Amino acid sequence: MATRIPVTDADIAREHRLRHLRGSAVDAITNPALRICLANCAELRKKRALPEQSALDGKSLAAGETE
């Protein structure tokens, strides 16, 4: 099973703002159903922001071939 990326209240508030939802971010954090939805969206946004990790072997790394 893949490890989950931790999502903070600040991430949920940011996702609330980015999605232009009505109401306050505090309401989004305290409402369990809305919190779950925004937490999943924030987690997905974080995963997409992470750089792709390429599987380079030691020989390629030693030779300086990073492409």
CHARMM internal coordinates of N, CA and C (Angstrom, degrees):
IC EDIT
DIST 1 N 1 CA 1.4356
DIST 1 CA 1 C 1.5247
ANGL 1 N 1 CA 1 C 109.02
DIST 1 C 2 N 1.2986
ANGL 1 CA 1 C 2 N 116.74
DIHE 1 N 1 CA 1 C 2 N 136.14
DIST 2 N 2 CA 1.4557
ANGL 1 C 2 N 2 CA 121.49
DIHE 1 CA 1 C 2 N 2 CA -178.52
DIST 2 CA 2 C 1.5233
ANGL 2 N 2 CA 2 C 110.29
DIHE 1 C 2 N 2 CA 2 C -70.96
DIST 2 C 3 N 1.3171
ANGL 2 CA 2 C 3 N 114.62
DIHE 2 N 2 CA 2 C 3 N 145.98
DIST 3 N 3 CA 1.4616
ANGL 2 C 3 N 3 CA 118.40
DIHE 2 CA 2 C 3 N 3 CA 178.09
DIST 3 CA 3 C 1.5204
ANGL 3 N 3 CA 3 C 109.53
DIHE 2 C 3 N 3 CA 3 C -76.35
DIST 3 C 4 N 1.3072
ANGL 3 CA 3 C 4 N 115.34
DIHE 3 N 3 CA 3 C 4 N 142.79
DIST 4 N 4 CA 1.4633
ANGL 3 C 4 N 4 CA 120.85
DIHE 3 CA 3 C 4 N 4 CA -179.42
DIST 4 CA 4 C 1.5237
ANGL 4 N 4 CA 4 C 109.22
DIHE 3 C 4 N 4 CA 4 C -87.80
DIST 4 C 5 N 1.3088
ANGL 4 CA 4 C 5 N 115.35
DIHE 4 N 4 CA 4 C 5 N 143.35
DIST 5 N 5 CA 1.4535
ANGL 4 C 5 N 5 CA 121.37
DIHE 4 CA 4 C 5 N 5 CA 176.48
DIST 5 CA 5 C 1.5260
ANGL 5 N 5 CA 5 C 107.79
DIHE 4 C 5 N 5 CA 5 C -81.72
DIST 5 C 6 N 1.3360
ANGL 5 CA 5 C 6 N 118.30
DIHE 5 N 5 CA 5 C 6 N 130.22
DIST 6 N 6 CA 1.4631
ANGL 5 C 6 N 6 CA 119.31
DIHE 5 CA 5 C 6 N 6 CA -179.69
DIST 6 CA 6 C 1.5273
ANGL 6 N 6 CA 6 C 111.54
DIHE 5 C 6 N 6 CA 6 C -67.19
DIST 6 C 7 N 1.3244
ANGL 6 CA 6 C 7 N 115.78
DIHE 6 N 6 CA 6 C 7 N 139.40
DIST 7 N 7 CA 1.4615
ANGL 6 C 7 N 7 CA 122.28
DIHE 6 CA 6 C 7 N 7 CA -179.72
DIST 7 CA 7 C 1.5222
ANGL 7 N 7 CA 7 C 107.80
DIHE 6 C 7 N 7 CA 7 C -120.91
DIST 7 C 8 N 1.3194
ANGL 7 CA 7 C 8 N 116.57
DIHE 7 N 7 CA 7 C 8 N 127.92
DIST 8 N 8 CA 1.4603
ANGL 7 C 8 N 8 CA 121.66
DIHE 7 CA 7 C 8 N 8 CA -178.80
DIST 8 CA 8 C 1.5267
ANGL 8 N 8 CA 8 C 110.38
DIHE 7 C 8 N 8 CA 8 C -97.16
DIST 8 C 9 N 1.3332
ANGL 8 CA 8 C 9 N 115.11
DIHE 8 N 8 CA 8 C 9 N 172.14
DIST 9 N 9 CA 1.4616
ANGL 8 C 9 N 9 CA 120.10
DIHE 8 CA 8 C 9 N 9 CA 175.65
DIST 9 CA 9 C 1.5272
ANGL 9 N 9 CA 9 C 110.90
DIHE 8 C 9 N 9 CA 9 C -61.20
DIST 9 C 10 N 1.3255
ANGL 9 CA 9 C 10 N 116.61
DIHE 9 N 9 CA 9 C 10 N -34.90
DIST 10 N 10 CA 1.4658
ANGL 9 C 10 N 10 CA 120.49
DIHE 9 CA 9 C 10 N 10 CA 178.67
DIST 10 CA 10 C 1.5299
ANGL 10 N 10 CA 10 C 110.76
DIHE 9 C 10 N 10 CA 10 C -64.63
DIST 10 C 11 N 1.3191
ANGL 10 CA 10 C 11 N 117.18
DIHE 10 N 10 CA 10 C 11 N -37.79
DIST 11 N 11 CA 1.4654
ANGL 10 C 11 N 11 CA 120.85
DIHE 10 CA 10 C 11 N 11 CA 177.33
DIST 11 CA 11 C 1.5267
ANGL 11 N 11 CA 11 C 110.79
DIHE 10 C 11 N 11 CA 11 C -64.87
DIST 11 C 12 N 1.3250
ANGL 11 CA 11 C 12 N 116.21
DIHE 11 N 11 CA 11 C 12 N -39.67
DIST 12 N 12 CA 1.4661
ANGL 11 C 12 N 12 CA 120.38
DIHE 11 CA 11 C 12 N 12 CA 179.35
DIST 12 CA 12 C 1.5196
ANGL 12 N 12 CA 12 C 110.01
DIHE 11 C 12 N 12 CA 12 C -67.18
DIST 12 C 13 N 1.3311
ANGL 12 CA 12 C 13 N 117.18
DIHE 12 N 12 CA 12 C 13 N -42.05
DIST 13 N 13 CA 1.4646
ANGL 12 C 13 N 13 CA 120.74
DIHE 12 CA 12 C 13 N 13 CA 178.00
DIST 13 CA 13 C 1.5269
ANGL 13 N 13 CA 13 C 110.89
DIHE 12 C 13 N 13 CA 13 C -63.85
DIST 13 C 14 N 1.3233
ANGL 13 CA 13 C 14 N 116.62
DIHE 13 N 13 CA 13 C 14 N -39.17
DIST 14 N 14 CA 1.4724
ANGL 13 C 14 N 14 CA 120.53
DIHE 13 CA 13 C 14 N 14 CA 178.29
DIST 14 CA 14 C 1.5308
ANGL 14 N 14 CA 14 C 110.42
DIHE 13 C 14 N 14 CA 14 C -64.36
DIST 14 C 15 N 1.3148
ANGL 14 CA 14 C 15 N 116.38
DIHE 14 N 14 CA 14 C 15 N -43.42
DIST 15 N 15 CA 1.4645
ANGL 14 C 15 N 15 CA 120.80
DIHE 14 CA 14 C 15 N 15 CA 179.27
DIST 15 CA 15 C 1.5281
ANGL 15 N 15 CA 15 C 110.08
DIHE 14 C 15 N 15 CA 15 C -63.50
DIST 15 C 16 N 1.3204
ANGL 15 CA 15 C 16 N 116.84
DIHE 15 N 15 CA 15 C 16 N -38.59
DIST 16 N 16 CA 1.4712
ANGL 15 C 16 N 16 CA 121.91
DIHE 15 CA 15 C 16 N 16 CA 177.06
DIST 16 CA 16 C 1.5247
ANGL 16 N 16 CA 16 C 109.73
DIHE 15 C 16 N 16 CA 16 C -59.49
DIST 16 C 17 N 1.3350
ANGL 16 CA 16 C 17 N 115.96
DIHE 16 N 16 CA 16 C 17 N -44.98
DIST 17 N 17 CA 1.4635
ANGL 16 C 17 N 17 CA 120.77
DIHE 16 CA 16 C 17 N 17 CA -179.80
DIST 17 CA 17 C 1.5344
ANGL 17 N 17 CA 17 C 111.45
DIHE 16 C 17 N 17 CA 17 C -67.82
DIST 17 C 18 N 1.3179
ANGL 17 CA 17 C 18 N 117.33
DIHE 17 N 17 CA 17 C 18 N -42.73
DIST 18 N 18 CA 1.4633
ANGL 17 C 18 N 18 CA 120.95
DIHE 17 CA 17 C 18 N 18 CA -177.55
DIST 18 CA 18 C 1.5255
ANGL 18 N 18 CA 18 C 112.44
DIHE 17 C 18 N 18 CA 18 C -66.38
DIST 18 C 19 N 1.3155
ANGL 18 CA 18 C 19 N 116.76
DIHE 18 N 18 CA 18 C 19 N -27.87
DIST 19 N 19 CA 1.4687
ANGL 18 C 19 N 19 CA 120.92
DIHE 18 CA 18 C 19 N 19 CA -179.80
DIST 19 CA 19 C 1.5232
ANGL 19 N 19 CA 19 C 112.72
DIHE 18 C 19 N 19 CA 19 C -90.88
DIST 19 C 20 N 1.3373
ANGL 19 CA 19 C 20 N 116.75
DIHE 19 N 19 CA 19 C 20 N 1.09
DIST 20 N 20 CA 1.4732
ANGL 19 C 20 N 20 CA 122.38
DIHE 19 CA 19 C 20 N 20 CA 176.95
DIST 20 CA 20 C 1.5256
ANGL 20 N 20 CA 20 C 112.05
DIHE 19 C 20 N 20 CA 20 C 53.79
DIST 20 C 21 N 1.3290
ANGL 20 CA 20 C 21 N 116.14
DIHE 20 N 20 CA 20 C 21 N 45.82
DIST 21 N 21 CA 1.4566
ANGL 20 C 21 N 21 CA 120.73
DIHE 20 CA 20 C 21 N 21 CA 179.54
DIST 21 CA 21 C 1.5225
ANGL 21 N 21 CA 21 C 110.23
DIHE 20 C 21 N 21 CA 21 C -81.63
DIST 21 C 22 N 1.3272
ANGL 21 CA 21 C 22 N 115.45
DIHE 21 N 21 CA 21 C 22 N 150.80
DIST 22 N 22 CA 1.4616
ANGL 21 C 22 N 22 CA 120.12
DIHE 21 CA 21 C 22 N 22 CA 176.65
DIST 22 CA 22 C 1.5188
ANGL 22 N 22 CA 22 C 109.48
DIHE 21 C 22 N 22 CA 22 C -75.59
DIST 22 C 23 N 1.3139
ANGL 22 CA 22 C 23 N 116.00
DIHE 22 N 22 CA 22 C 23 N 156.05
DIST 23 N 23 CA 1.4546
ANGL 22 C 23 N 23 CA 120.71
DIHE 22 CA 22 C 23 N 23 CA 179.29
DIST 23 CA 23 C 1.5176
ANGL 23 N 23 CA 23 C 111.32
DIHE 22 C 23 N 23 CA 23 C 91.79
DIST 23 C 24 N 1.3152
ANGL 23 CA 23 C 24 N 114.87
DIHE 23 N 23 CA 23 C 24 N 178.49
DIST 24 N 24 CA 1.4635
ANGL 23 C 24 N 24 CA 119.49
DIHE 23 CA 23 C 24 N 24 CA -178.06
DIST 24 CA 24 C 1.5280
ANGL 24 N 24 CA 24 C 110.75
DIHE 23 C 24 N 24 CA 24 C -92.18
DIST 24 C 25 N 1.3073
ANGL 24 CA 24 C 25 N 114.03
DIHE 24 N 24 CA 24 C 25 N 159.56
DIST 25 N 25 CA 1.4638
ANGL 24 C 25 N 25 CA 119.52
DIHE 24 CA 24 C 25 N 25 CA 177.67
DIST 25 CA 25 C 1.5285
ANGL 25 N 25 CA 25 C 110.63
DIHE 24 C 25 N 25 CA 25 C -67.81
DIST 25 C 26 N 1.3213
ANGL 25 CA 25 C 26 N 116.97
DIHE 25 N 25 CA 25 C 26 N -28.95
DIST 26 N 26 CA 1.4663
ANGL 25 C 26 N 26 CA 120.42
DIHE 25 CA 25 C 26 N 26 CA 178.10
DIST 26 CA 26 C 1.5253
ANGL 26 N 26 CA 26 C 109.73
DIHE 25 C 26 N 26 CA 26 C -64.10
DIST 26 C 27 N 1.3373
ANGL 26 CA 26 C 27 N 116.64
DIHE 26 N 26 CA 26 C 27 N -40.69
DIST 27 N 27 CA 1.4643
ANGL 26 C 27 N 27 CA 119.90
DIHE 26 CA 26 C 27 N 27 CA 176.60
DIST 27 CA 27 C 1.5281
ANGL 27 N 27 CA 27 C 110.76
DIHE 26 C 27 N 27 CA 27 C -62.07
DIST 27 C 28 N 1.3215
ANGL 27 CA 27 C 28 N 116.20
DIHE 27 N 27 CA 27 C 28 N -38.14
DIST 28 N 28 CA 1.4679
ANGL 27 C 28 N 28 CA 120.12
DIHE 27 CA 27 C 28 N 28 CA 179.47
DIST 28 CA 28 C 1.5249
ANGL 28 N 28 CA 28 C 111.18
DIHE 27 C 28 N 28 CA 28 C -67.12
DIST 28 C 29 N 1.3167
ANGL 28 CA 28 C 29 N 116.51
DIHE 28 N 28 CA 28 C 29 N -35.02
DIST 29 N 29 CA 1.4631
ANGL 28 C 29 N 29 CA 120.43
DIHE 28 CA 28 C 29 N 29 CA -179.41
DIST 29 CA 29 C 1.5257
ANGL 29 N 29 CA 29 C 110.84
DIHE 28 C 29 N 29 CA 29 C -73.33
DIST 29 C 30 N 1.3320
ANGL 29 CA 29 C 30 N 117.05
DIHE 29 N 29 CA 29 C 30 N -36.31
DIST 30 N 30 CA 1.4652
ANGL 29 C 30 N 30 CA 120.14
DIHE 29 CA 29 C 30 N 30 CA -175.75
DIST 30 CA 30 C 1.5226
ANGL 30 N 30 CA 30 C 113.43
DIHE 29 C 30 N 30 CA 30 C -87.85
DIST 30 C 31 N 1.3224
ANGL 30 CA 30 C 31 N 118.78
DIHE 30 N 30 CA 30 C 31 N -19.00
DIST 31 N 31 CA 1.4646
ANGL 30 C 31 N 31 CA 122.19
DIHE 30 CA 30 C 31 N 31 CA 177.97
DIST 31 CA 31 C 1.5343
ANGL 31 N 31 CA 31 C 107.77
DIHE 30 C 31 N 31 CA 31 C -82.27
DIST 31 C 32 N 1.3341
ANGL 31 CA 31 C 32 N 118.30
DIHE 31 N 31 CA 31 C 32 N 114.28
DIST 32 N 32 CA 1.4729
ANGL 31 C 32 N 32 CA 120.37
DIHE 31 CA 31 C 32 N 32 CA -173.81
DIST 32 CA 32 C 1.5309
ANGL 32 N 32 CA 32 C 114.40
DIHE 31 C 32 N 32 CA 32 C -59.55
DIST 32 C 33 N 1.3185
ANGL 32 CA 32 C 33 N 117.87
DIHE 32 N 32 CA 32 C 33 N -42.40
DIST 33 N 33 CA 1.4669
ANGL 32 C 33 N 33 CA 119.97
DIHE 32 CA 32 C 33 N 33 CA -177.80
DIST 33 CA 33 C 1.5230
ANGL 33 N 33 CA 33 C 110.86
DIHE 32 C 33 N 33 CA 33 C -67.46
DIST 33 C 34 N 1.3155
ANGL 33 CA 33 C 34 N 116.64
DIHE 33 N 33 CA 33 C 34 N -45.15
DIST 34 N 34 CA 1.4642
ANGL 33 C 34 N 34 CA 120.84
DIHE 33 CA 33 C 34 N 34 CA 179.88
DIST 34 CA 34 C 1.5235
ANGL 34 N 34 CA 34 C 110.51
DIHE 33 C 34 N 34 CA 34 C -67.52
DIST 34 C 35 N 1.3211
ANGL 34 CA 34 C 35 N 116.32
DIHE 34 N 34 CA 34 C 35 N -35.98
DIST 35 N 35 CA 1.4613
ANGL 34 C 35 N 35 CA 120.78
DIHE 34 CA 34 C 35 N 35 CA 179.04
DIST 35 CA 35 C 1.5274
ANGL 35 N 35 CA 35 C 111.17
DIHE 34 C 35 N 35 CA 35 C -62.74
DIST 35 C 36 N 1.3221
ANGL 35 CA 35 C 36 N 116.97
DIHE 35 N 35 CA 35 C 36 N -42.85
DIST 36 N 36 CA 1.4644
ANGL 35 C 36 N 36 CA 120.69
DIHE 35 CA 35 C 36 N 36 CA 179.69
DIST 36 CA 36 C 1.5282
ANGL 36 N 36 CA 36 C 110.38
DIHE 35 C 36 N 36 CA 36 C -62.76
DIST 36 C 37 N 1.3243
ANGL 36 CA 36 C 37 N 116.30
DIHE 36 N 36 CA 36 C 37 N -44.97
DIST 37 N 37 CA 1.4713
ANGL 36 C 37 N 37 CA 120.16
DIHE 36 CA 36 C 37 N 37 CA -179.90
DIST 37 CA 37 C 1.5239
ANGL 37 N 37 CA 37 C 111.16
DIHE 36 C 37 N 37 CA 37 C -62.30
DIST 37 C 38 N 1.3274
ANGL 37 CA 37 C 38 N 116.45
DIHE 37 N 37 CA 37 C 38 N -48.52
DIST 38 N 38 CA 1.4620
ANGL 37 C 38 N 38 CA 119.96
DIHE 37 CA 37 C 38 N 38 CA -178.62
DIST 38 CA 38 C 1.5280
ANGL 38 N 38 CA 38 C 111.58
DIHE 37 C 38 N 38 CA 38 C -68.70
DIST 38 C 39 N 1.3247
ANGL 38 CA 38 C 39 N 117.71
DIHE 38 N 38 CA 38 C 39 N -32.69
DIST 39 N 39 CA 1.4661
ANGL 38 C 39 N 39 CA 120.40
DIHE 38 CA 38 C 39 N 39 CA 177.38
DIST 39 CA 39 C 1.5266
ANGL 39 N 39 CA 39 C 110.46
DIHE 38 C 39 N 39 CA 39 C -65.83
DIST 39 C 40 N 1.3206
ANGL 39 CA 39 C 40 N 116.83
DIHE 39 N 39 CA 39 C 40 N -40.67
DIST 40 N 40 CA 1.4691
ANGL 39 C 40 N 40 CA 120.00
DIHE 39 CA 39 C 40 N 40 CA 177.27
DIST 40 CA 40 C 1.5204
ANGL 40 N 40 CA 40 C 110.83
DIHE 39 C 40 N 40 CA 40 C -64.86
DIST 40 C 41 N 1.3271
ANGL 40 CA 40 C 41 N 116.97
DIHE 40 N 40 CA 40 C 41 N -41.03
DIST 41 N 41 CA 1.4661
ANGL 40 C 41 N 41 CA 120.72
DIHE 40 CA 40 C 41 N 41 CA 178.07
DIST 41 CA 41 C 1.5264
ANGL 41 N 41 CA 41 C 110.81
DIHE 40 C 41 N 41 CA 41 C -64.84
DIST 41 C 42 N 1.3273
ANGL 41 CA 41 C 42 N 116.64
DIHE 41 N 41 CA 41 C 42 N -42.11
DIST 42 N 42 CA 1.4607
ANGL 41 C 42 N 42 CA 120.72
DIHE 41 CA 41 C 42 N 42 CA 179.51
DIST 42 CA 42 C 1.5276
ANGL 42 N 42 CA 42 C 110.97
DIHE 41 C 42 N 42 CA 42 C -65.47
DIST 42 C 43 N 1.3238
ANGL 42 CA 42 C 43 N 116.33
DIHE 42 N 42 CA 42 C 43 N -39.00
DIST 43 N 43 CA 1.4665
ANGL 42 C 43 N 43 CA 120.22
DIHE 42 CA 42 C 43 N 43 CA 178.08
DIST 43 CA 43 C 1.5286
ANGL 43 N 43 CA 43 C 110.47
DIHE 42 C 43 N 43 CA 43 C -64.07
DIST 43 C 44 N 1.3037
ANGL 43 CA 43 C 44 N 117.01
DIHE 43 N 43 CA 43 C 44 N -43.31
DIST 44 N 44 CA 1.4614
ANGL 43 C 44 N 44 CA 120.88
DIHE 43 CA 43 C 44 N 44 CA 178.32
DIST 44 CA 44 C 1.5238
ANGL 44 N 44 CA 44 C 110.72
DIHE 43 C 44 N 44 CA 44 C -63.43
DIST 44 C 45 N 1.3241
ANGL 44 CA 44 C 45 N 117.40
DIHE 44 N 44 CA 44 C 45 N -41.03
DIST 45 N 45 CA 1.4643
ANGL 44 C 45 N 45 CA 121.36
DIHE 44 CA 44 C 45 N 45 CA 178.60
DIST 45 CA 45 C 1.5264
ANGL 45 N 45 CA 45 C 110.26
DIHE 44 C 45 N 45 CA 45 C -62.64
DIST 45 C 46 N 1.3348
ANGL 45 CA 45 C 46 N 116.99
DIHE 45 N 45 CA 45 C 46 N -40.51
DIST 46 N 46 CA 1.4641
ANGL 45 C 46 N 46 CA 120.42
DIHE 45 CA 45 C 46 N 46 CA 178.21
DIST 46 CA 46 C 1.5254
ANGL 46 N 46 CA 46 C 111.33
DIHE 45 C 46 N 46 CA 46 C -65.49
DIST 46 C 47 N 1.3301
ANGL 46 CA 46 C 47 N 117.21
DIHE 46 N 46 CA 46 C 47 N -40.57
DIST 47 N 47 CA 1.4648
ANGL 46 C 47 N 47 CA 120.63
DIHE 46 CA 46 C 47 N 47 CA 179.33
DIST 47 CA 47 C 1.5211
ANGL 47 N 47 CA 47 C 110.94
DIHE 46 C 47 N 47 CA 47 C -63.13
DIST 47 C 48 N 1.3232
ANGL 47 CA 47 C 48 N 116.59
DIHE 47 N 47 CA 47 C 48 N -40.19
DIST 48 N 48 CA 1.4652
ANGL 47 C 48 N 48 CA 120.38
DIHE 47 CA 47 C 48 N 48 CA 179.55
DIST 48 CA 48 C 1.5184
ANGL 48 N 48 CA 48 C 111.46
DIHE 47 C 48 N 48 CA 48 C -69.19
DIST 48 C 49 N 1.3183
ANGL 48 CA 48 C 49 N 117.48
DIHE 48 N 48 CA 48 C 49 N -28.40
DIST 49 N 49 CA 1.4590
ANGL 48 C 49 N 49 CA 121.32
DIHE 48 CA 48 C 49 N 49 CA -178.92
DIST 49 CA 49 C 1.5247
ANGL 49 N 49 CA 49 C 112.03
DIHE 48 C 49 N 49 CA 49 C -78.37
DIST 49 C 50 N 1.3277
ANGL 49 CA 49 C 50 N 117.18
DIHE 49 N 49 CA 49 C 50 N -21.73
DIST 50 N 50 CA 1.4586
ANGL 49 C 50 N 50 CA 120.09
DIHE 49 CA 49 C 50 N 50 CA 179.30
DIST 50 CA 50 C 1.5230
ANGL 50 N 50 CA 50 C 109.92
DIHE 49 C 50 N 50 CA 50 C -69.03
DIST 50 C 51 N 1.3332
ANGL 50 CA 50 C 51 N 117.10
DIHE 50 N 50 CA 50 C 51 N 139.05
DIST 51 N 51 CA 1.4677
ANGL 50 C 51 N 51 CA 118.67
DIHE 50 CA 50 C 51 N 51 CA 177.64
DIST 51 CA 51 C 1.5255
ANGL 51 N 51 CA 51 C 110.67
DIHE 50 C 51 N 51 CA 51 C -68.95
DIST 51 C 52 N 1.3012
ANGL 51 CA 51 C 52 N 115.07
DIHE 51 N 51 CA 51 C 52 N 146.43
DIST 52 N 52 CA 1.4690
ANGL 51 C 52 N 52 CA 120.25
DIHE 51 CA 51 C 52 N 52 CA 176.76
DIST 52 CA 52 C 1.5239
ANGL 52 N 52 CA 52 C 108.39
DIHE 51 C 52 N 52 CA 52 C -66.67
DIST 52 C 53 N 1.3073
ANGL 52 CA 52 C 53 N 116.60
DIHE 52 N 52 CA 52 C 53 N 130.77
DIST 53 N 53 CA 1.4537
ANGL 52 C 53 N 53 CA 120.43
DIHE 52 CA 52 C 53 N 53 CA 178.49
DIST 53 CA 53 C 1.5209
ANGL 53 N 53 CA 53 C 108.59
DIHE 52 C 53 N 53 CA 53 C -92.99
DIST 53 C 54 N 1.3118
ANGL 53 CA 53 C 54 N 114.71
DIHE 53 N 53 CA 53 C 54 N 116.78
DIST 54 N 54 CA 1.4578
ANGL 53 C 54 N 54 CA 118.53
DIHE 53 CA 53 C 54 N 54 CA 179.36
DIST 54 CA 54 C 1.5279
ANGL 54 N 54 CA 54 C 109.24
DIHE 53 C 54 N 54 CA 54 C -86.71
DIST 54 C 55 N 1.2882
ANGL 54 CA 54 C 55 N 114.95
DIHE 54 N 54 CA 54 C 55 N 150.84
DIST 55 N 55 CA 1.4644
ANGL 54 C 55 N 55 CA 121.01
DIHE 54 CA 54 C 55 N 55 CA -178.62
DIST 55 CA 55 C 1.5253
ANGL 55 N 55 CA 55 C 108.82
DIHE 54 C 55 N 55 CA 55 C -96.12
DIST 55 C 56 N 1.3297
ANGL 55 CA 55 C 56 N 116.27
DIHE 55 N 55 CA 55 C 56 N 83.38
DIST 56 N 56 CA 1.4541
ANGL 55 C 56 N 56 CA 120.78
DIHE 55 CA 55 C 56 N 56 CA 177.43
DIST 56 CA 56 C 1.5215
ANGL 56 N 56 CA 56 C 108.87
DIHE 55 C 56 N 56 CA 56 C -92.45
DIST 56 C 57 N 1.3088
ANGL 56 CA 56 C 57 N 115.43
DIHE 56 N 56 CA 56 C 57 N 140.91
DIST 57 N 57 CA 1.4626
ANGL 56 C 57 N 57 CA 119.01
DIHE 56 CA 56 C 57 N 57 CA 177.94
DIST 57 CA 57 C 1.5295
ANGL 57 N 57 CA 57 C 109.26
DIHE 56 C 57 N 57 CA 57 C -84.09
DIST 57 C 58 N 1.3124
ANGL 57 CA 57 C 58 N 116.14
DIHE 57 N 57 CA 57 C 58 N 166.96
DIST 58 N 58 CA 1.4556
ANGL 57 C 58 N 58 CA 121.59
DIHE 57 CA 57 C 58 N 58 CA -176.76
DIST 58 CA 58 C 1.5164
ANGL 58 N 58 CA 58 C 113.60
DIHE 57 C 58 N 58 CA 58 C -61.36
DIST 58 C 59 N 1.3317
ANGL 58 CA 58 C 59 N 117.14
DIHE 58 N 58 CA 58 C 59 N -35.69
DIST 59 N 59 CA 1.4659
ANGL 58 C 59 N 59 CA 120.87
DIHE 58 CA 58 C 59 N 59 CA -179.21
DIST 59 CA 59 C 1.5276
ANGL 59 N 59 CA 59 C 110.62
DIHE 58 C 59 N 59 CA 59 C -64.88
DIST 59 C 60 N 1.3254
ANGL 59 CA 59 C 60 N 117.20
DIHE 59 N 59 CA 59 C 60 N -43.11
DIST 60 N 60 CA 1.4645
ANGL 59 C 60 N 60 CA 121.16
DIHE 59 CA 59 C 60 N 60 CA 178.94
DIST 60 CA 60 C 1.5250
ANGL 60 N 60 CA 60 C 111.00
DIHE 59 C 60 N 60 CA 60 C -65.95
DIST 60 C 61 N 1.3236
ANGL 60 CA 60 C 61 N 116.70
DIHE 60 N 60 CA 60 C 61 N -40.51
DIST 61 N 61 CA 1.4588
ANGL 60 C 61 N 61 CA 119.99
DIHE 60 CA 60 C 61 N 61 CA 178.30
DIST 61 CA 61 C 1.5240
ANGL 61 N 61 CA 61 C 111.36
DIHE 60 C 61 N 61 CA 61 C -64.19
DIST 61 C 62 N 1.3375
ANGL 61 CA 61 C 62 N 116.99
DIHE 61 N 61 CA 61 C 62 N -41.12
DIST 62 N 62 CA 1.4573
ANGL 61 C 62 N 62 CA 121.09
DIHE 61 CA 61 C 62 N 62 CA 179.82
DIST 62 CA 62 C 1.5260
ANGL 62 N 62 CA 62 C 111.20
DIHE 61 C 62 N 62 CA 62 C -66.08
DIST 62 C 63 N 1.3269
ANGL 62 CA 62 C 63 N 117.04
DIHE 62 N 62 CA 62 C 63 N -33.09
DIST 63 N 63 CA 1.4605
ANGL 62 C 63 N 63 CA 121.18
DIHE 62 CA 62 C 63 N 63 CA 179.96
DIST 63 CA 63 C 1.5234
ANGL 63 N 63 CA 63 C 111.85
DIHE 62 C 63 N 63 CA 63 C -80.32
DIST 63 C 64 N 1.3204
ANGL 63 CA 63 C 64 N 117.31
DIHE 63 N 63 CA 63 C 64 N -7.98
DIST 64 N 64 CA 1.4632
ANGL 63 C 64 N 64 CA 120.53
DIHE 63 CA 63 C 64 N 64 CA 179.41
DIST 64 CA 64 C 1.5120
ANGL 64 N 64 CA 64 C 113.15
DIHE 63 C 64 N 64 CA 64 C 82.98
DIST 64 C 65 N 1.3203
ANGL 64 CA 64 C 65 N 117.98
DIHE 64 N 64 CA 64 C 65 N 15.83
DIST 65 N 65 CA 1.4640
ANGL 64 C 65 N 65 CA 121.73
DIHE 64 CA 64 C 65 N 65 CA 179.14
DIST 65 CA 65 C 1.5279
ANGL 65 N 65 CA 65 C 108.47
DIHE 64 C 65 N 65 CA 65 C -88.65
DIST 65 C 66 N 1.3135
ANGL 65 CA 65 C 66 N 115.37
DIHE 65 N 65 CA 65 C 66 N 97.38
DIST 66 N 66 CA 1.4642
ANGL 65 C 66 N 66 CA 118.85
DIHE 65 CA 65 C 66 N 66 CA -176.65
DIST 66 CA 66 C 1.5153
ANGL 66 N 66 CA 66 C 112.91
DIHE 65 C 66 N 66 CA 66 C -105.75
DIST 66 C 67 N 1.2955
ANGL 66 CA 66 C 67 N 118.20
DIHE 66 N 66 CA 66 C 67 N 3.43
DIST 67 N 67 CA 1.4726
ANGL 66 C 67 N 67 CA 120.57
DIHE 66 CA 66 C 67 N 67 CA -179.64
DIST 67 CA 67 C 1.5003
ANGL 67 N 67 CA 67 C 111.21
DIHE 66 C 67 N 67 CA 67 C -97.14
END
COOR INIT
IC SEED 1 N 1 CA 1 C
IC BUILD
